Amino acid sequence: PTLSRARASRARCPSSSPAPAPHPSHSSRPLAPPPATGGAGVLSPARTSYSCKVGASADPVVRRAVQRAAYLGGLTPAHAEAVQLVHYQPGQEYRPHFDWLSPTDARFAERTRDTGNRLLSFFIFLSGCDAGGCTAFPRLKQRFPPEAGSGLVWYNLDRDGAPDERTLHAGEPVERGEKWGLNIWLRERPRRPPTARVRALARARADGAVR
């Protein structure tokens, strides 16, 4: 797969000390439903870091990051999922995993029906750490230490659209300090704009007419 590292100016990156809201949730334990969304937390045995999702257009800094990623990938921001803010403290890690959605997943058809699979991954280092915390690609025999203001980008699918297993990667344990990062995933197809009926229903819910 194509794997690249790039740098961005600090003016275009979120602060290396992100503000505490939206509060990241611990990925390795059951989470209380976030009050803003009512969504349920996820138990993940593969990662011990903290993470939270932020809408791709919910914050001006995040919106600019998504726009830049889409531009670099030759796509539009409509291809983006909600981005994921991650925070690693000493000893925390994300064990080897893939970003692409597995065709063997029982919910694969549902999760890829509208926008397809994750075509491109961007991981932006919002901060470095004093030791450890590399992003490693074991099958490619490459490791990248966290450098604030830099990022990694790679294709998750091959030219035929099949998942590329060479993209197996991991967030190695942080040894000293803390690491902050931002995941941006771009799908194969853009989100479809909401229909008039969906927009009307959303307005009715906002007005309290529909529950």
C-alpha positions as CSV (number, residue, x, y, z in Angstrom):
1,P,0.0,0.0,0.0
2,T,1.0,3.6,-0.3
3,L,2.1,4.9,3.1
4,S,3.2,8.5,3.4
5,R,4.2,10.9,6.2
6,A,3.6,14.6,5.9
7,R,3.9,17.7,8.1
8,A,1.4,20.4,8.6
9,S,2.0,23.8,10.1
10,R,0.9,24.4,13.7
11,A,-1.5,27.0,12.5
12,R,-3.4,24.3,10.7
13,C,-3.3,21.7,13.5
14,P,-5.3,21.7,16.7
15,S,-3.3,22.6,19.8
16,S,-0.9,19.9,21.1
17,S,-2.9,20.2,24.3
18,P,-6.5,19.7,23.2
19,A,-9.3,21.2,25.3
20,P,-11.0,18.6,27.6
21,A,-14.4,18.8,25.9
22,P,-15.6,16.6,24.2
23,H,-14.4,14.3,27.0
24,P,-12.6,11.2,25.7
25,S,-14.0,8.0,27.1
26,H,-11.8,5.1,28.2
27,S,-11.9,2.6,25.3
28,S,-11.3,-0.6,27.4
29,R,-14.3,-0.3,29.8
30,P,-18.0,0.1,29.3
31,L,-19.0,3.7,28.8
32,A,-21.9,5.7,30.1
33,P,-24.0,7.1,27.3
34,P,-22.8,10.5,26.3
35,P,-25.5,13.0,27.3
36,A,-25.4,14.9,24.0
37,T,-26.1,11.8,21.8
38,G,-27.5,9.1,24.1
39,G,-25.2,6.7,22.3
40,A,-23.9,3.6,24.1
41,G,-20.2,3.1,24.9
42,V,-18.1,0.4,23.3
43,L,-16.0,-2.3,25.1
44,S,-12.7,-2.7,23.2
45,P,-10.2,-5.3,24.5
46,A,-7.8,-4.2,21.7
47,R,-7.1,-0.7,23.0
48,T,-6.5,0.9,26.4
49,S,-6.4,4.5,25.3
50,Y,-9.1,7.1,25.5
51,S,-11.1,8.2,22.5
52,C,-14.2,10.1,21.4
53,K,-15.9,10.9,18.1
54,V,-16.3,14.5,16.8
55,G,-18.6,15.3,13.9
56,A,-16.5,16.2,10.7
57,S,-18.2,19.6,10.6
58,A,-18.9,20.1,14.3
59,D,-15.8,22.2,15.0
60,P,-14.0,24.7,12.7
61,V,-10.6,23.2,13.4
62,V,-11.8,19.7,12.8
63,R,-13.6,20.9,9.7
64,R,-10.4,22.4,8.2
65,A,-8.5,19.2,9.0
66,V,-11.1,17.1,7.2
67,Q,-11.1,19.5,4.2
68,R,-7.4,19.2,4.0
69,A,-7.4,15.5,4.2
70,A,-10.1,15.2,1.5
71,Y,-8.1,17.6,-0.7
72,L,-5.0,15.5,-0.3
73,G,-6.9,12.3,-1.1
74,G,-8.6,13.8,-4.2
75,L,-12.1,13.4,-2.5
76,T,-14.6,15.7,-0.8
77,P,-15.4,16.2,2.9
78,A,-18.6,14.3,2.2
79,H,-16.5,11.1,2.2
80,A,-15.5,11.6,5.8
81,E,-16.8,9.8,8.9
82,A,-17.0,11.5,12.2
83,V,-13.3,11.9,13.2
84,Q,-11.9,10.3,16.3
85,L,-9.8,12.1,18.9
86,V,-7.4,9.7,20.8
87,H,-5.4,10.2,24.0
88,Y,-2.7,7.8,25.3
89,Q,-1.2,7.9,28.7
90,P,1.8,5.9,29.9
91,G,1.3,2.2,29.3
92,Q,-1.7,2.7,27.0
93,E,-1.8,1.2,23.5
94,Y,-3.8,0.0,20.6
95,R,-2.9,-3.5,19.6
96,P,-2.5,-4.5,15.9
97,H,-5.7,-3.9,13.9
98,F,-7.1,-2.9,10.5
99,D,-9.0,0.3,9.7
100,W,-11.0,-1.3,6.9
101,L,-14.3,-2.9,7.7
102,S,-14.1,-6.6,7.4
103,P,-16.4,-8.4,4.8
104,T,-16.8,-11.1,7.4
105,D,-18.4,-8.7,9.9
106,A,-22.1,-9.6,10.3
107,R,-22.9,-5.9,9.9
108,F,-20.7,-5.3,6.9
109,A,-23.5,-4.8,4.4
110,E,-25.3,-2.4,6.7
111,R,-22.1,-0.4,7.6
112,T,-20.9,0.0,4.0
113,R,-24.3,0.2,2.1
114,D,-24.3,3.9,1.6
115,T,-20.6,5.1,1.7
116,G,-18.6,1.9,1.1
117,N,-15.5,0.9,3.0
118,R,-12.8,3.0,4.5
119,L,-10.6,3.9,1.5
120,L,-8.1,6.3,3.2
121,S,-6.8,6.7,6.7
122,F,-5.1,9.8,8.1
123,F,-3.6,9.8,11.5
124,I,-2.5,13.2,12.7
125,F,-0.1,13.5,15.7
126,L,-1.4,16.4,17.8
127,S,1.4,15.9,20.2
128,G,4.5,13.8,20.7
129,C,5.5,12.0,23.9
130,D,8.7,11.6,25.7
131,A,9.2,7.9,24.9
132,G,7.3,5.1,23.1
133,G,4.0,5.7,21.3
134,C,5.2,4.8,17.8
135,T,2.6,3.8,15.1
136,A,3.9,0.5,13.8
137,F,3.1,-1.4,10.6
138,P,4.5,-4.9,11.4
139,R,3.9,-6.4,7.9
140,L,5.6,-3.4,6.3
141,K,8.4,-3.4,8.9
142,Q,7.9,0.4,9.5
143,R,7.5,2.4,12.7
144,F,6.8,6.1,13.0
145,P,7.5,8.0,16.3
146,P,4.9,10.6,17.2
147,E,5.9,14.1,16.1
148,A,3.5,17.0,16.8
149,G,2.2,18.5,13.6
150,S,3.0,15.5,11.4
151,G,0.7,12.8,10.1
152,L,0.4,9.4,8.3
153,V,-1.8,8.6,5.4
154,W,-2.4,5.2,3.7
155,Y,-4.9,3.4,1.5
156,N,-6.7,0.6,3.2
157,L,-8.0,-1.0,0.0
158,D,-6.1,-2.3,-3.0
159,R,-6.7,-1.3,-6.6
160,D,-9.6,-3.8,-6.9
161,G,-11.3,-2.4,-3.7
162,A,-10.3,-5.4,-1.6
163,P,-9.0,-4.9,2.0
164,D,-5.2,-4.7,2.1
165,E,-3.9,-6.8,4.9
166,R,-0.5,-5.2,4.7
167,T,-2.1,-2.2,6.5
168,L,-2.1,-4.0,9.8
169,H,-0.9,-1.4,12.3
170,A,-0.7,-0.6,16.0
171,G,-0.3,2.2,18.5
172,E,2.6,1.0,20.6
173,P,2.5,1.7,24.3
174,V,3.5,5.2,25.5
175,E,6.4,4.8,27.9
176,R,6.7,8.4,29.1
177,G,4.5,11.5,28.6
178,E,1.2,11.6,26.7
179,K,0.2,11.3,23.1
180,W,-2.8,12.9,21.4
181,G,-3.9,12.1,17.9
182,L,-6.7,12.5,15.4
183,N,-8.1,9.8,13.1
184,I,-9.7,10.8,9.8
185,W,-11.3,8.1,7.7
186,L,-12.5,8.7,4.2
187,R,-15.0,6.3,2.6
188,E,-15.2,5.1,-1.0
189,R,-18.4,7.1,-1.6
190,P,-19.7,10.4,-0.3
191,R,-22.6,10.7,2.1
192,R,-25.9,11.3,0.3
193,P,-27.5,14.7,1.1
194,P,-30.6,14.2,3.3
195,T,-33.9,14.0,1.5
196,A,-36.7,16.6,2.0
197,R,-38.6,14.1,4.2
198,V,-35.5,13.6,6.4
199,R,-34.9,17.3,6.7
200,A,-38.6,17.9,7.6
201,L,-38.5,15.2,10.2
202,A,-35.3,16.7,11.7
203,R,-37.0,20.1,11.9
204,A,-40.1,18.6,13.5
205,R,-37.9,16.9,16.2
206,A,-36.1,20.1,16.8
207,D,-39.4,21.9,17.4
208,G,-40.6,19.2,19.7
209,A,-43.4,18.0,17.4
210,V,-41.9,14.5,17.0
211,R,-40.3,12.4,19.7
